Amino acid sequence: MGVRRAPGAGKLIALPLIISGLFAPAARAQISDTIHPYVSAGYAYDDNLLRRDNTNNADAAQSDTYTTLIAGVALERPIGRQRVTASARASKVAFNRFTELDYTGKDAAAEWKWQVGNQLSGHLGASYSESLASFADFQSTARNIRTDNKRYVDANYLLHPSWQVHAGYTNERFGFDLPSQSYNNRTEKTVETGFDYIASSGSTFGLVFRQLEGVYPTQGLNQVTGLPVDNGYKQDEVKFNVNWIASGVTQVTFLGGWVNRRHNTEKLRDDSGANGRLIVNWSPLGHTQFNGMIWREFGAAEGTLVNSALSTGASAGASWSPTAKLSYNANVKYEKRDFEPLSGVSGLGGLTDNSRTASVGVTYQAWRQVSLNLNGFTTRRDGSAAAATSSFRAKGVSFNATVKF
């Protein structure tokens, strides 16, 4: 249980003052075409912040409000045929009820889009994020900061105006500062290579060969023998890689094929089959856009009894900008997860959950550099008791004001 503050009126009073300060005339002057600082202030309400099981007892949900203050900067700089982009931001999140969850988030990213001559090009980049872990999969009220540290490099070589080969490497490390969640710490390494046919329209059609390796530095214990177990895995993929410009208003992206996933221990957990993701973007009018996505993919799952899952799902979204200052958006998503338990965990049944999420939002460009955003969401999940993923219902609303200098 959190500690309830007495009215919390200080934050309610301070937020309008902060937002009003953002509208100062000096804030509307852009510093340069290269560096873009910005600040943002927001206020949000969530009626089931800790994602407690409130399906049979509505009183189980525990609501809260919180404020978010963000300061950041973005950089974009062309240097000859090269292009450098970077961003960094810090966010201060303060909760009204569960004050023990207050935290400072950090995000940073940098990328060098390089080119040598007319045939060789690629990307070199890194990103880092630090934020509060979701309560959806961890039944704990303790503050749990999740970090994501990613580095990547890729290269493309144009063999012919219609053919190219490519290769890449990604190293992504996930960590949790809560000791009880350390078994979810992992590093995912991806090596890939492939080739593409480049059509005159700009569409590409090719094959990609990829190997993923998951390394878990903190080993769990077999619940039967009490001995350490290795939850690491390797995954081999052969997939079609399609970026099809079907028309001036329709683009289709598909990455899918055959995947074989092998675990370092408990070979009964190994799996293979068709995996893929299809994305369609359609812009019938300049101010109206639609997108849709379906997927079936193996991936990591962060939980107390499971660490991998086969996810299948679909999502759809739409945006409408009737004027240059006003835009609306809406999104819906459904996902089902079939879990594989941690090594040493046996005798579990019902290892499946599914979730549904919907959101709507509106953005108003009050001035050239000032935007106001209002969003609402609702989500529900039918969880798996065996996998320790709870069932819950939640809804909320948030308001943000952003100024770009």
N, C-alpha and C positions, 0 to 999 in steps of 0.2 A: 504494500500500500504506500502511496505517496503522501507527502505532507501537504495538506491544503492550506494555501495562503488565505489570509482574510480578504478582502475583496479583489485584489489584483488590479485596482483601479489605476495604479501608477502607469502600468503598461498601456492601458486603454487611452489614457490621457496623452502619454508620450508619443504614441504612434502617429496620431494626426499631426502633431507638431513636427515630427521628423518628415512626414510626407509633404507637409506644406513647405518645409525648407527645401525640398527637392525641386520645387517649382520656381526657385529664385532665378531671375533673368540670367545671372552669370552661368547657371547650369546648362544653358542652351547653346553655349559656344563650344564647338568641337575643337579639341586641341590640335589635331593634325589628321592627315589621311592615313597615317601609319599606326598611331597609338590611339586606342579608344577606351578610356576609363569609363566606369559606370558604377552607380550605387543603386541599391534596391531596398525597400522596406516592405514587409508583409505581415499579415495577420491571418491565422487559420484556426479552424475548429474541426476536431475529429471526435465522433461520438463513441468510438471504441478504439482508443489509441493503442492499447496493448494487445489488441486482437484476441480478446477473451472469447470463449465459447458462450455466445448469447442466443443460440438457436432455440433453446427451450426456456431460458430464463433471461429476459431482457435486462434485468438488473445486474447481470454479470458484467455487462459492458461498463467501461470506465472512460468517460469523456475527458477532454482537456482542450485548452486553447494555447496557442504559442505564437510568439513573434519571431520573425527572421529578419536580420539585417545583413546585407551583403555589400561588399566592396570588391570590385574586380577591374581587370584591365585586359584588353585584347590587342594583339599586334598582328599586322599583316604587311609584309614587305617584299616586293619583287626585287631581285638582284640579278639583272640580266635575264637569263632564261631560268634562273632559280626562283623559288618562292619560299619564304619563311613565314610561318604562322605560329603564334604562341598565345596562351591565355593563362591567367591566374586569378583566383578569387578566394576570399575568406568569408565564411558565413557564421554568424553568431545566432544560435537558436536557443530561446529561453521559454520554458514551459511554465504555465501558470499554476498547475496542480502538482505534476510530477517533476518538481524542481531538481531532483537528483539526476534527471536525464539531460539537463542543460549541457550543451557542448558547442565547440567551435569546429566547423567543418572546413576542410581545405581541398582545393582542386587546382591542378596545374596541368598544362599540356603544351607540347612544342612539336613542330614537324617541319622538316626540310624536304620540300618537293624538288628533287634534283633532276638535271638533264645534262648529258654529255654527248655532244654531237647531235645527229638526227636519229640515232638508232637506240641509244641507251638512256633509260630514265628510271625513276623509282622514288621511294619515300624512305625517310629515316625519322623516327619519332619516338616519343615517350609521353606517358601520362600518369598522373597520380591523383587519387581521390581518398578522402577520409570523411566518413559520415556515420550516423547512427544506424546500426543494423536493424533490419525490419523485425518486428515482433511476430510476424506471421508464422515463422518456423521455429521460434525459440520461446518456450514458455517460461520466461524470466522477466522480472521487472528491473533487473540490474542494467546499468548503462553498458552497452557493448558496442565499441567503435570498430567499424569494418574498414579496412584499407584495401585498395586495389592499385597495384603498381605494375605498369605495363611498358614494355619496350618492343619495338618492331623495326624491321627493315625489309624492303622488297626491291626487286629490280625487274625491268622489262627490256627485252632486246628484240628489236624489229628486224627479223630475218628478211622480210619482203614486205612491200606495201600492204599485203593481205595476210601476213602471218607474223606472229610474235610468240616468243617463249618467255616465261617468267618464273621467278622463284622468290621465296620469302621465309622469314623466321620471326616468330613472336614468342616472347617470354612474359607471362602475366602471373603475378604473385598476389594471393589473397590472404589476409590475416585478420584475426579477431583479438582484441586486447583482453577480453574476459577469459581467465584461465580455464574455466569450465567449457569453453567453446574452442579451445586450442586444437582439438582434433580435426576441426574444419579448415585449419590453415593448409594451404596447398599452393603449389606452383604448377602452372599449365604451360607446357612448351609445345609449339606447333612449328613443324617444318613442312613446306609445300613446294611443289613445282608443277608446271603445266604448260599448255600451249593454247593459242586462240587463233581462230580465223576472223579477220577484220573485214566486214562487208563495206561496200561503198557508202552505205547509209550511216556508218559509224557503229552499227551493231557488232557484237562479238559473240562467237560461239566456240567453246573449247572444252577441254578436259583439265581437271586438276587432281593431283595425287597428293595426299596429305597424311601426315602422321602426328597424332597428339599424344603427349605423355603427361600424366598427372602424378605429381610427387607430393606425398604427405609426410612432412618432417616429424610431426608428432604422431606416434603410433598409438592406436587404441589397444584395448585388451579384449581377448577372446572371452566371452562371458561364460564359456564352459571350462576352458583350460586355464584361464587367467594369464595366458602368455601374450606378449605383444604381437600385433598383426599389422600387416602392411596393406593399406587401402589404396595404394597406387594402381595405375592402369596404363595401358597403351591402346590407342585407337587408330586403325588404318582406314583411310577413306579413298574411294575413287568416285568422282562426281562430275557430272556435266555442269559447265559454268556458262550461263547464257545471260547476256545483256542485250535485249532485243528492243530496238526502237520501232515499234509496230506502226506508229504514225506520228504526226506532229503533236498529238495530244495523248498518246498511249505509250507507256514504257513497261516492259516486262522483264523481271529479273528472276532467274532460277538457278539455284545451286543444290543439286541433289544427285544421289546415286546409292552406292553400296557402302556400308560401314561395318567394321568388325571391331568389337570392343572386348579387350582381354584384361583381366585383373591379375595383380601379382600374387594374390592368395585367393582361396575359395573359388576355384575355377567354375563351379556351378553357377556363379554370377555372370559369367561371360555371356555376351549376346551379340547378335549380328542381324542385319536386315536393311531395308530401304530407309534412307534418311533424306530429308530435303526441306527446302524453304522456297516458296513461290511468292513473289511480290508483284503487284500490279498497281501502277499509278496512272490515273486518267484525269485529264484536265480539259473537259469539253468546252469550257469558257475561261477567259482570262481570270475571272474573279471566283471561279468555283473549281475545287479539286477534290478528287476521291482517291482513296487507296485501300487495298485489301491485301491480306497476307494469310497463308496457311503454312503449317510446318509439322514435321515429325522428326525429332532429333534426340539423340542421346546427349546427356550433359550431366554436370555435377549438380548435386542437391545438398544444400547446407541444412543439416538436421541432427537430431540427437541419436537416431537409430539408423539413418540412411545416408548415403553419400553419392548416389547416382540415380538417374531417372530417365525414362523415355517420355518425352513431352510431346503431345500432339495438341494442336490448337488452331484457332483462326481469329483474325481481328479485322476490323473495318473502321475507316475514318473518313471524315468529310470536313472541308473548310470552305467558308464563303466570306468574301470581302466585298460587300455592296458598295463601299466607298473607300477612298484611300486612307481614311482614319479609323474605320471600323471593320473588325473581322470576327467571325464566329467559327467554332470548331466543335466537333463531337467525335467520340471514339467508343467502340465496344470491343471486348476481348473475351474469349473463352479458352481455357487451357485445362487439359487433363494430364496428370503425371502418374506413371506407373513406376514405383520405386524398386530399387535394389537395396537390401539392407547392408549395413556395415559388416565387415568380416567378423565372424564369431557370433553374429546375431542370427538366431534360427527360430523356427516355429511360429513365424508371423504370418498372418493372413490379412486380406483386405488392404493390401499395400497400394492403394489408389486414392488420389484426391482430385477434385476439379474446382475451378474458380471461375467467376464471372465478374467482369468489371465494366463500368460505363462511366463516362465523364463528358461534361460539356463546359465550354468556356467562351468568354468574349474578351477581346482586346480593343482598347480605345487609344488611339494615338493623339493624346491631348495637344501636344506640340510636336515639333520635328524631333526633339530629343527626349520627350517625355511620353511614356506609355503606362496605361493602367490595365490591369488584368484581373478578371474575376473567374474562378473555376469552381465547379462542384463535381463530386464523384460519389459513386455507390459501388460497393463490392461485397461479394459473398463467396464463401468457400465451404464446400462439403469435404471435410478433412478425413484423414485416415488415423484412427486411434492407434493402429499397429505401428505406423510410421511416426507417431507423435506429432502430426500436423493437425491443428485444431480446426473445428468448424466455427465459422463466425460470420457476422453481418456487420458492415460498417458503412458510414457515409460521412461526408464532410464538405467544407467549403473554405476557400482561401481567396484573399485579396492581396495584390502586389502592385506597387508603384516603382517604376524604374526610370532612371535618368541616365542618358549617355552624354558624356561631356565632349 
